[in-house]
C-alpha cells in the first residue's frame, strides 16, 4: 500500500445530497514501525470538474502482532478517532474504537472501514453512525496507484 493512490468515489448520508468526489491517499514510512497516512478529497460534478475541497484526514497506521492494526486519524472537520482491526493479505477491516468531536463538529458514534487491494486497485468503503443515525454506508471509492510510486 506504500505510495500515492488516486481515484473517484461516491457518498451519501441522511440529511445530505448524494455526491461524487476525487480522492488522493498517500501511505509512506520513515523506517519506524508505522505508516504515515494522508487522504484528501474534492467534491466533483458529473464531468469530473472540481467544485470545492472535500474532507481530509491524516494519521498513523500501526501494525501489531497477530495481523492486528491500530489506526489513529484526525480530520479537518474537527473529529479524531482511534480504530482497531485486522489485516489479512489484501484486505483490511477496521472498527472505530474511540472518537473525539470538537464542540462545533458533528458527533460520530461508530464507524467501520474496509480497504481491499483487488487487481492493482485500492478499494475503500466507510460506514458511519453520526448525529443520531444508525451505522450505514457513507462513502466508497476506487483508487489506482500512481506511476513512479
Residue frames as qw, qx, qy, qz and C-alpha x, y, z in Angstrom:
[[0.000, 0.883, 0.469, 0.000, 0.00, 0.00, 0.00],
 [0.385, -0.563, 0.086, 0.727, 3.02, 2.28, 0.19],
 [0.263, 0.174, 0.507, 0.802, 2.69, 5.09, -2.35],
 [0.279, 0.287, 0.138, -0.906, 0.10, 7.50, -3.65],
 [0.193, 0.375, 0.891, 0.168, -3.31, 6.39, -4.86],
 [0.236, 0.244, -0.003, -0.940, -5.86, 8.49, -6.80],
 [0.021, -0.303, -0.892, -0.334, -9.38, 7.89, -7.98],
 [0.370, -0.279, -0.138, -0.875, -13.03, 8.70, -7.53],
 [0.097, -0.221, -0.920, 0.309, -15.81, 7.77, -5.19],
 [0.346, -0.524, -0.429, -0.649, -19.37, 8.44, -4.13],
 [0.117, -0.058, -0.717, 0.685, -21.07, 9.33, -0.91],
 [0.433, -0.509, -0.420, -0.614, -24.47, 9.64, 0.71],
 [0.221, -0.153, -0.756, 0.596, -25.95, 10.01, 4.16],
 [0.113, -0.762, -0.636, -0.036, -29.30, 11.06, 5.62],
 [0.188, -0.877, -0.186, 0.401, -29.64, 14.83, 5.56],
 [0.120, -0.616, 0.430, 0.649, -27.18, 15.46, 2.70],
 [0.734, 0.567, -0.114, -0.355, -27.41, 15.22, -1.06],
 [0.917, 0.006, 0.277, 0.286, -25.57, 12.28, -2.66],
 [0.087, 0.915, -0.312, -0.239, -22.20, 13.40, -4.01],
 [0.909, 0.291, -0.061, 0.293, -19.16, 12.34, -6.02],
 [0.311, -0.895, 0.283, 0.152, -15.57, 13.04, -5.07],
 [0.694, 0.529, -0.418, 0.252, -12.00, 12.75, -6.29],
 [0.732, -0.664, 0.149, -0.010, -9.58, 11.34, -3.71],
 [0.536, 0.587, -0.536, 0.283, -5.84, 11.11, -3.18],
 [0.822, -0.557, 0.095, -0.065, -4.41, 8.82, -0.50],
 [0.451, 0.644, -0.562, 0.256, -0.72, 8.55, 0.41],
 [0.880, -0.470, 0.042, 0.049, 0.93, 5.93, 2.61],
 [0.526, 0.634, -0.455, 0.337, 4.63, 6.30, 3.42],
 [0.809, -0.565, -0.093, 0.133, 7.08, 5.43, 6.17],
 [0.133, 0.878, -0.414, 0.200, 10.42, 6.55, 7.53],
 [0.494, 0.319, -0.774, 0.234, 11.66, 3.19, 8.80],
 [0.277, -0.182, 0.672, -0.662, 9.82, 3.25, 12.11],
 [0.053, 0.170, 0.984, 0.029, 7.13, 0.60, 12.81],
 [0.312, 0.640, 0.546, -0.442, 4.14, 2.58, 11.50],
 [0.365, 0.421, 0.521, 0.647, 2.85, 4.10, 8.27],
 [0.070, 0.364, 0.128, -0.920, 2.17, 7.80, 7.79],
 [0.231, 0.517, 0.795, 0.219, -1.22, 8.34, 6.14],
 [0.105, 0.390, 0.052, -0.913, -2.75, 11.34, 4.36],
 [0.245, 0.478, 0.793, 0.286, -6.04, 11.49, 2.48],
 [0.134, 0.408, 0.092, -0.899, -7.63, 14.47, 0.78],
 [0.321, 0.465, 0.799, 0.207, -10.65, 14.84, -1.45],
 [0.120, 0.181, -0.154, -0.964, -12.52, 17.24, -3.69],
 [0.519, 0.488, 0.601, -0.361, -16.24, 17.33, -4.44],
 [0.091, -0.170, 0.643, 0.741, -16.70, 16.90, -8.21],
 [0.631, 0.343, 0.117, -0.685, -19.57, 17.12, -10.69],
 [0.887, 0.247, 0.377, -0.097, -20.67, 14.58, -13.32],
 [0.646, 0.732, -0.163, 0.142, -17.97, 15.90, -15.69],
 [0.835, -0.183, -0.201, 0.478, -15.28, 15.28, -13.02],
 [0.202, 0.659, -0.102, 0.717, -14.74, 19.02, -12.55],
 [0.394, -0.217, -0.620, 0.643, -13.71, 20.08, -9.05],
 [0.211, -0.796, -0.397, -0.406, -16.43, 22.09, -7.33],
 [0.317, -0.818, 0.274, -0.393, -14.75, 22.57, -3.94],
 [0.173, 0.389, -0.851, 0.307, -12.37, 20.94, -1.45],
 [0.790, -0.337, -0.409, -0.308, -13.75, 17.96, 0.45],
 [0.773, -0.621, 0.117, -0.055, -12.73, 16.06, 3.55],
 [0.517, 0.562, -0.588, 0.266, -9.13, 15.39, 4.50],
 [0.824, -0.551, 0.081, -0.102, -7.58, 13.23, 7.20],
 [0.360, 0.633, -0.639, 0.246, -4.10, 12.49, 8.49],
 [0.807, -0.478, 0.217, -0.269, -2.85, 9.79, 10.78],
 [0.000, -0.539, 0.841, -0.035, -0.74, 6.80, 11.58],
 [0.925, 0.003, -0.252, -0.286, -1.27, 3.10, 10.84],
 [0.222, -0.605, 0.721, -0.254, 0.39, 0.91, 13.49],
 [0.814, 0.070, -0.542, -0.196, 0.66, -2.80, 12.59],
 [0.492, -0.530, 0.580, -0.375, 0.80, -5.07, 15.66],
 [0.137, -0.210, 0.968, 0.027, 1.20, -8.80, 16.32],
 [0.330, 0.307, 0.885, -0.119, -1.25, -11.41, 15.01],
 [0.166, 0.403, 0.614, 0.659, -2.29, -9.31, 11.99],
 [0.130, -0.820, -0.496, 0.253, -3.87, -6.64, 14.20],
 [0.333, 0.406, 0.168, 0.834, -3.77, -2.97, 13.32],
 [0.174, -0.731, -0.418, 0.511, -4.25, 0.27, 15.25],
 [0.315, 0.487, 0.328, 0.746, -5.04, 3.45, 13.32],
 [0.173, -0.648, -0.359, 0.649, -5.17, 7.00, 14.69],
 [0.295, 0.500, 0.476, 0.661, -6.79, 9.68, 12.49],
 [0.031, -0.566, -0.292, 0.770, -7.53, 13.41, 12.68],
 [0.342, 0.598, 0.624, 0.368, -9.95, 15.11, 10.28],
 [0.143, 0.187, 0.082, 0.968, -10.27, 18.68, 9.00],
 [0.407, -0.553, -0.468, -0.555, -13.88, 18.58, 10.24],
 [0.314, -0.579, 0.397, -0.639, -12.84, 18.62, 13.92],
 [0.947, -0.211, 0.041, -0.241, -13.03, 14.89, 14.57],
 [0.155, 0.556, -0.814, 0.057, -10.31, 12.48, 15.69],
 [0.934, -0.096, -0.036, -0.343, -10.64, 8.71, 16.00],
 [0.227, -0.453, 0.862, 0.001, -8.88, 5.58, 17.12],
 [0.849, 0.218, -0.241, -0.417, -9.51, 2.47, 15.04],
 [0.418, -0.382, 0.824, -0.019, -8.65, -1.19, 15.64],
 [0.848, 0.361, -0.032, -0.386, -8.82, -4.06, 13.22],
 [0.763, -0.182, 0.575, 0.232, -7.09, -6.77, 11.27],
 [0.403, 0.654, -0.451, -0.455, -5.17, -7.04, 8.03],
 [0.763, -0.017, 0.646, 0.017, -5.30, -10.30, 6.13],
 [0.553, 0.227, 0.580, 0.554, -3.47, -10.31, 2.83],
 [0.151, 0.306, 0.341, 0.876, -5.12, -7.76, 0.55],
 [0.361, -0.689, -0.476, -0.410, -7.98, -6.95, 2.98],
 [0.194, 0.066, -0.529, 0.824, -8.06, -4.57, 5.96],
 [0.387, -0.666, -0.551, -0.320, -11.08, -4.28, 8.26],
 [0.206, 0.123, -0.452, 0.859, -11.26, -1.56, 10.93],
 [0.333, -0.731, -0.578, -0.140, -13.82, -0.60, 13.57],
 [0.016, -0.704, 0.192, -0.684, -13.86, 2.72, 15.40],
 [0.561, -0.206, -0.676, 0.431, -12.65, 2.20, 18.96],
 [0.225, -0.680, -0.386, 0.581, -12.91, 5.74, 20.33],
 [0.325, 0.601, 0.332, 0.651, -13.67, 9.14, 18.91],
 [0.210, -0.529, -0.289, 0.770, -13.49, 12.80, 19.82],
 [0.247, 0.706, 0.462, 0.477, -15.50, 15.61, 18.28],
 [0.187, 0.047, -0.174, 0.966, -14.64, 19.28, 18.75],
 [0.192, 0.437, 0.578, -0.662, -17.56, 21.31, 20.16],
 [0.428, 0.526, -0.094, -0.729, -18.51, 22.56, 16.67],
 [0.198, 0.265, -0.861, -0.386, -18.08, 19.19, 14.90],
 [0.808, -0.120, -0.299, -0.493, -20.66, 16.51, 14.20],
 [0.524, -0.430, 0.681, -0.278, -20.69, 13.64, 16.67],
 [0.674, 0.266, -0.645, -0.243, -19.64, 10.31, 15.16],
 [0.701, -0.428, 0.412, -0.395, -20.60, 7.39, 17.42],
 [0.800, -0.092, 0.585, 0.102, -19.45, 4.40, 15.36],
 [0.459, 0.710, -0.368, -0.387, -17.65, 3.55, 12.16],
 [0.844, -0.051, 0.501, 0.185, -16.35, 0.69, 10.06],
 [0.276, 0.756, -0.430, -0.410, -13.76, 0.86, 7.30],
 [0.887, 0.095, 0.431, 0.133, -12.89, -1.72, 4.68],
 [0.165, 0.761, -0.489, -0.393, -9.83, -1.49, 2.43],
 [0.875, 0.074, 0.474, 0.066, -9.05, -4.04, -0.26],
 [0.011, 0.577, -0.601, -0.553, -6.40, -4.49, -2.93],
 [0.743, 0.340, 0.569, -0.088, -8.01, -6.06, -5.99],
 [0.692, 0.497, 0.345, 0.393, -6.25, -6.36, -9.36],
 [0.486, 0.166, 0.008, 0.858, -3.95, -3.44, -8.57],
 [0.184, -0.621, -0.168, -0.743, -6.67, -1.10, -7.32],
 [0.130, -0.071, -0.708, 0.691, -7.31, 0.05, -3.76],
 [0.360, -0.559, -0.549, -0.506, -10.99, -0.11, -2.83],
 [0.094, 0.020, -0.570, 0.816, -12.27, 1.76, 0.23],
 [0.394, -0.580, -0.545, -0.459, -15.65, 1.81, 1.99],
 [0.085, 0.091, -0.559, 0.820, -16.62, 3.73, 5.14],
 [0.408, -0.603, -0.633, -0.265, -19.79, 3.10, 7.13],
 [0.121, 0.214, -0.386, 0.889, -20.66, 5.71, 9.76],
 [0.316, -0.708, -0.632, 0.015, -23.11, 6.35, 12.61],
 [0.255, 0.014, -0.157, 0.954, -23.39, 10.09, 13.30],
 [0.260, -0.070, 0.023, -0.963, -25.84, 12.69, 14.54],
 [0.609, 0.047, 0.505, -0.610, -28.31, 10.08, 15.83],
 [0.769, 0.360, -0.343, -0.402, -28.25, 7.89, 12.69],
 [0.917, -0.208, 0.340, 0.014, -27.53, 4.16, 12.77],
 [0.373, -0.446, 0.656, 0.481, -24.38, 2.68, 11.21],
 [0.705, 0.596, 0.377, -0.081, -24.78, 2.82, 7.41],
 [0.673, 0.257, 0.294, 0.628, -22.84, 3.30, 4.19],
 [0.074, -0.872, -0.079, 0.478, -21.37, 6.80, 3.82],
 [0.313, 0.793, -0.395, -0.342, -18.54, 6.84, 1.25],
 [0.865, -0.018, 0.456, 0.210, -16.78, 4.38, -1.06],
 [0.272, 0.842, -0.333, -0.326, -14.03, 4.82, -3.64],
 [0.931, 0.158, 0.204, 0.260, -11.75, 3.03, -6.08],
 [0.087, -0.915, 0.314, 0.237, -8.16, 4.26, -6.35],
 [0.889, 0.385, -0.081, 0.233, -5.24, 3.48, -8.66],
 [0.655, -0.513, 0.129, 0.539, -1.58, 3.52, -7.64],
 [0.298, 0.928, -0.119, -0.190, 0.24, 6.38, -9.30],
 [0.865, 0.363, -0.129, 0.322, 3.21, 5.55, -11.52],
 [0.368, 0.580, -0.394, 0.611, 6.63, 6.08, -10.01],
 [0.526, -0.603, 0.271, -0.535, 5.30, 5.48, -6.51]]
